Amino acid sequence: MTRQQYDGYFGRCPLCNNTDGYVNVESSHWFFCSERKVMWCAGANVFSSWQNETEEEQKRNWDQLGLDKYEQIQPVYPEDAKC
């Protein structure tokens, strides 16, 4: 599980303009905001971190955060992001 600040390139919560990092689900990367209980997918195979995690580790990270109770949303991006 990765928790760190990002510049918003991979999106931010539209309600508070924040992110708490991401977790991997197979090769996809899910960013989330714990305060607002929202999440969004930033793509697949963007970060190599998923290759160093077992499926059990990924499931444990997902379950610890309770992401199955989070709402999937469309994030906001910084104006200068080049997508």
CORCOR-V53061 format. One record per pair of residues at least 12 apart in sequence whose ideal C-beta (glycine too) atoms are under 10 Angstrom apart, sorted by the first residue. I is the first residue (numbers start at 1). J is the second residue. Records with the same first field share a line. If there is no record, write none. Layout:
I = J ; J
This chain:
1 = 20 ; 21 ; 22 ; 23 ; 24 ; 49 ; 53 ; 57 ; 58 ; 60 ; 61 ; 62 ; 64 ; 65
2 = 20 ; 21 ; 22 ; 23 ; 24 ; 29 ; 31 ; 47 ; 49 ; 61
3 = 19 ; 20 ; 21 ; 22 ; 23 ; 32 ; 34 ; 65
4 = 19 ; 20 ; 21 ; 22
5 = 18 ; 19 ; 20 ; 21
6 = 18 ; 19 ; 20 ; 21 ; 22 ; 31 ; 42
7 = 19 ; 78 ; 80 ; 81
8 = 75 ; 76 ; 77 ; 78 ; 79 ; 80 ; 81
9 = 42 ; 77 ; 78 ; 80 ; 81 ; 82 ; 83
10 = 22 ; 29 ; 31 ; 40 ; 41 ; 42 ; 43 ; 46 ; 47 ; 75 ; 77 ; 81 ; 83
11 = 31 ; 33 ; 39 ; 40 ; 41 ; 42 ; 73 ; 74 ; 75 ; 76 ; 77 ; 78 ; 81 ; 83
12 = 31 ; 33 ; 40 ; 75 ; 76 ; 77 ; 78
13 = 31 ; 32 ; 33 ; 34 ; 35 ; 36 ; 37 ; 38 ; 39 ; 40 ; 73 ; 75 ; 76
14 = 33 ; 36 ; 38 ; 40 ; 73 ; 74 ; 75 ; 76 ; 77
15 = 33 ; 35 ; 36 ; 37 ; 38 ; 73 ; 76
16 = 33 ; 35 ; 36 ; 38
17 = 33 ; 75 ; 76 ; 78
18 = 33 ; 34 ; 35 ; 36
19 = 31 ; 32 ; 33 ; 34 ; 38 ; 39 ; 40 ; 42 ; 75
20 = 32 ; 33 ; 34 ; 35 ; 36 ; 39 ; 65
21 = 33 ; 34 ; 65
22 = 39 ; 40 ; 41 ; 42 ; 46 ; 47 ; 49 ; 50 ; 61
23 = 39 ; 49 ; 50 ; 53 ; 57 ; 58 ; 59 ; 60 ; 61 ; 62 ; 64 ; 65 ; 67
24 = 44 ; 47 ; 49 ; 50 ; 51 ; 52 ; 53 ; 55 ; 57 ; 58 ; 61 ; 62
25 = 41 ; 44 ; 50 ; 53 ; 55 ; 58 ; 59 ; 61 ; 62 ; 67
26 = 44 ; 45 ; 50 ; 53 ; 55 ; 58
27 = 43 ; 44 ; 45 ; 46 ; 47 ; 48 ; 50 ; 51
28 = 41 ; 42 ; 43 ; 44 ; 45 ; 46 ; 50
29 = 41 ; 42 ; 43 ; 44 ; 45 ; 46 ; 47 ; 49 ; 50
30 = 42 ; 61 ; 62 ; 65 ; 67 ; 70 ; 72
31 = 75
32 = 62 ; 65 ; 66 ; 67 ; 70 ; 72 ; 73
33 = 70 ; 73 ; 75
34 = 65 ; 66 ; 67 ; 70
36 = 70 ; 71 ; 73
37 = 65 ; 66 ; 67 ; 69 ; 70 ; 71 ; 73
38 = 70 ; 71 ; 72 ; 73 ; 74 ; 75
39 = 62 ; 65 ; 67 ; 68 ; 70 ; 71 ; 72 ; 73 ; 75
40 = 70 ; 71 ; 72 ; 73 ; 74 ; 75 ; 76
41 = 72 ; 75
42 = 75
